[in-house]
Amino acid sequence: MNGNTGARILVVDDDPDLLALITMRLSSAGYTVAQASCGEEALAIFRAERPRVVVTDLRMDGMDGHALFERLHAEAPSVPVIILTAHGTIPDAVAATQRGVFSFLTKPFDGRELLARIAAAITLSPPIAPERDNAAWRREIISADPVMDELLRAAHRLADDPQPLLIKGPPGSGKELLARAMHQCSQRADQPFRVVPCSGLTGTDADALLNAALDEAGTLLLDEIERLPANLQARLQARIAAAGLFEGRRCAARIIATAHPSLETAVHEGRFRADLYYSLMRNTLTLPGLAARRGDIPLLIAHFTAQARDKTAQAFSPEAMTLLCEAPWPGNVRQLRSIVEQALALAVTPLVPASLVRRLLTEENAREMAAFDDARKAFEYDYLVQLLKTTCGNVAQAARIARRNRTEFYKLLARHDLDPARFKQGAK
């Protein structure tokens, strides 16, 4: 038995003997089989049970296999369809696969080959649960992963908690999307949802901007909280502390903060206040990277494909889907969306080939690494400037805070063309 034991397969054939034979073979292999004797019945069963794979005869009275595929593909492009026919020809197979049919087998087919095709199809087809009641709030979060489902249940429970919430996760994993979903299912849904990038809270008016955001009813998302300047960290901690422990006003907004995994390092190195960190950690949700929820990749691809407007292709070849499902995805869901949209727009055939996906992945991963290097340099520069401001240009003190010896610290300053004399008191 394999990890897909029990996976539901829908078999469609108007020949009752062949339908029984295929059902017996698939059941013996450990699959759960749903049967339909015509296209109309198959659509009804599909909508009710959401099988992982559909195996259908081509020649049937009424709705034939091609027409059934078109209907299924319009509703759920990620569900693989295998077409069986006694009248198959090479042109038929080519035409079918160009439209997105997963596989095309000619009768009489080898039973082991059918099982092999189904097993391959299941690896690209995650389980899809029927639409849950009252699930409109999470509709934009495309997932059937059990870990994500549990995370979303926790998010729903915390939506109306007045305490601050910290959403952690790697870049591109959907932290803001989760925060918006929680706002939508909370009692604040009819109030504003405001996003404030912490990297932009600089300058003389930053304190006033933060206070104004905290005083506004609704939900306040503080994006990349690890980049909040030190003086504003103290202000924020005072505003979210329990009444009576600190002077100052309480927060009107429900605070949700997002953070990269580097937040703990910032706390350890003294760049982020520990008391603020623990205040935010009262409620925490952690989003997994896309590589940890690979079963969602076909669902996400289908969603992005349906949303794409500028596209030549309508679907991805099985080989291209395999590449997408096995890619490392350092940029997570955001990177996947970029690749899918580019591939659909650049393809010159109805089906995106593996060669195009492979080229785009190579180029995109190179850009992701370059973007990471740029972000690290920008953070390093901001950190050094803040240190020099705090120590008034005292290199020895700044080096101690950064836990670097003076020689290393001077090299860092030279790399960013920073002159400590500019930060001494009285310097102009």
C-alpha positions, -999 to 999 in steps of 0.1 A, spaced: 0 0 0 12 36 -6 5 69 10 -24 75 -13 -43 44 -1 -80 53 1 -78 81 -24 -112 86 -41 -113 79 -79 -143 86 -101 -147 61 -129 -172 70 -158 -182 44 -184 -216 35 -200 -204 -1 -204 -215 -17 -170 -191 -47 -174 -160 -25 -180 -171 -1 -152 -173 -31 -128 -139 -44 -140 -121 -11 -136 -138 -6 -102 -126 -40 -90 -90 -34 -101 -88 0 -84 -105 -12 -53 -80 -41 -51 -52 -15 -53 -66 3 -22 -85 31 -38 -120 42 -30 -140 42 -62 -171 62 -72 -190 50 -103 -210 69 -129 -226 56 -161 -229 89 -179 -214 124 -180 -243 140 -162 -242 116 -133 -204 120 -132 -207 158 -127 -231 154 -98 -209 129 -81 -178 150 -87 -194 181 -71 -205 161 -41 -174 139 -34 -145 158 -51 -124 128 -62 -86 130 -66 -87 116 -102 -113 111 -129 -111 81 -153 -136 84 -181 -146 66 -213 -144 88 -245 -174 75 -264 -206 78 -244 -242 87 -253 -250 123 -244 -220 140 -228 -189 122 -241 -155 121 -225 -142 153 -241 -173 173 -231 -171 159 -196 -135 169 -194 -143 205 -204 -169 208 -177 -146 193 -151 -117 214 -161 -137 246 -159 -147 238 -123 -115 223 -110 -85 226 -133 -62 209 -108 -81 175 -109 -64 151 -134 -86 134 -160 -76 102 -177 -95 94 -209 -100 57 -221 -111 49 -256 -113 20 -281 -111 45 -309 -80 64 -299 -56 78 -324 -24 97 -320 -40 130 -332 -68 125 -306 -42 120 -278 -22 150 -289 -54 172 -290 -66 159 -257 -33 165 -238 -29 200 -254 -62 209 -238 -50 197 -204 -61 161 -202 -37 143 -179 -34 110 -199 -50 92 -228 -51 53 -229 -64 32 -257 -85 0 -251 -76 -27 -245 -53 -11 -219 -29 -28 -195 -42 -27 -159 -8 -20 -145 -3 9 -168 -37 24 -157 -26 21 -120 7 37 -128 -10 66 -146 -34 71 -116 -6 70 -91 13 97 -111 -19 118 -113 -25 116 -76 9 131 -68 -3 163 -86 -38 163 -72 -42 172 -35 -74 163 -17 -101 190 -21 -127 193 6 -162 204 -4 -168 241 3 -173 246 40 -202 264 55 -195 299 65 -160 298 50 -162 330 29 -136 347 51 -109 322 41 -118 319 5 -87 337 -8 -64 314 12 -61 285 -13 -52 253 7 -63 218 14 -33 210 36 -41 196 71 -15 219 88 -30 249 71 -65 238 79 -56 237 116 -38 270 114 -70 286 98 -91 271 126 -68 287 152 -69 320 132 -107 319 133 -107 314 171 -83 343 176 -101 367 152 -120 385 179 -93 383 207 -85 419 216 -49 411 225 -21 417 199 -13 389 175 20 380 158 20 362 125 53 347 116 65 332 84 90 334 56 87 362 29 59 355 4 41 330 26 9 350 28 10 368 62 -9 398 51 -35 377 34 -41 357 66 -44 390 86 -70 403 62 -89 371 64 -90 373 102 -102 409 99 -130 397 76 -143 371 101 -140 394 131 -165 418 146 -144 446 132 -150 436 96 -170 467 89 -142 489 102 -109 498 84 -81 474 78 -49 495 78 -14 483 68 16 502 81 51 491 68 74 494 98 103 501 76 86 533 65 81 546 101 111 570 101 115 607 104 101 633 127 65 625 120 68 587 126 56 589 162 25 609 153 18 584 124 20 554 148 -2 571 174 -28 580 147 -29 544 135 -33 530 170 -61 554 177 -81 543 146 -108 517 152 -105 485 132 -74 463 126 -39 477 123 -13 455 105 22 464 114 42 448 86 77 435 93 76 445 129 113 435 132 121 467 113 103 491 137 128 518 149 139 515 186 121 546 198 88 535 183 92 500 199 91 517 233 60 537 222 42 506 210 50 486 241 36 514 263 4 515 242 -3 478 243 6 472 279 -21 464 305 -39 494 320 -23 507 351 12 494 344 22 522 320 10 558 315 -7 566 282 -38 556 262 -50 522 253 -51 511 217 -84 515 198 -71 493 169 -66 455 172 -29 451 165 -16 423 142 21 423 135 39 403 109 75 391 112 101 372 94 119 343 111 148 368 119 127 384 147 141 361 174 176 370 162 169 407 165 156 401 201 187 381 209 210 408 195 193 436 213 178 452 182 142 445 192 128 450 227 122 417 246 92 431 265 75 441 232 84 407 217 67 389 246 37 412 245 32 403 208 39 366 215 8 362 236 -10 351 205 11 337 176 4 320 143 32 306 121 27 302 84 47 274 68 67 280 36 53 266 4 79 237 4 62 225 36 28 223 20 35 210 -15 1 194 -18 -13 229 -21 8 237 -52 -16 222 -78 -45 241 -61 -26 273 -62 -16 268 -98 -53 262 -108 -63 293 -88 -37 316 -104 -44 301 -138 -81 309 -135 -73 345 -123 -47 353 -150 -59 376 -177 -29 380 -199 -24 344 -210 -19 324 -242 -18 289 -225 -47 275 -206 -30 249 -185 4 232 -177 17 200 -191 21 171 -166 59 175 -169 56 212 -162 34 205 -132 59 181 -118 86 207 -120 64 232 -102 55 207 -75 91 198 -69 107 233 -70 123 247 -38 102 279 -38 124 303 -17 99 330 -25 70 309 -15 34 315 -28 43 350 -41 71 334 -63 48 306 -75 22 332 -86 49 351 -105 61 320 -123 26 308 -132 15 342 -146 48 345 -166 45 310 -180 8 315 -191 17 348 -208 49 336 -225 37 302 -237 30 299 -275 11 266 -271 -22 258 -253 -2 238 -228 28 253 -209 58 231 -217 83 220 -191 111 238 -209 95 272 -203 89 265 -166 124 253 -161 138 285 -177 115 307 -156 124 289 -124 161 294 -131 157 331 -137 133 337 -108 155 319 -83 184 340 -94 163 372 -88 151 359 -54 188 355 -43 196 389 -56 166 404 -38 177 387 -6 212 401 -9 198 436 -15 175 433 15 204 421 37 225 451 26 197 475 32 191 461 67 228 462 75 230 498 65 199 508 85 212 490 115 246 506 114 231 541 110 208 535 140 238 523 161 259 553 152 230 577 160 224 559 194 261 561 203 267 595 188 294 581 166 313 563 193 327 533 174 339 514 204 305 515 220 287 507 188 310 477 181 303 464 216 265 466 210 269 449 177 292 422 193 319 428 167 355 438 173 365 473 162 384 461 132 354 442 118 332 471 127 353 496 108 352 472 78 314 472 80 313 510 81 337 512 51 315 488 31 286 511 35 306 543 32 296 555 67 318 580 85 313 579 123 323 616 126 289 625 109 271 612 139 290 629 167 273 655 187 276 689 171 284 674 137 268 690 106 
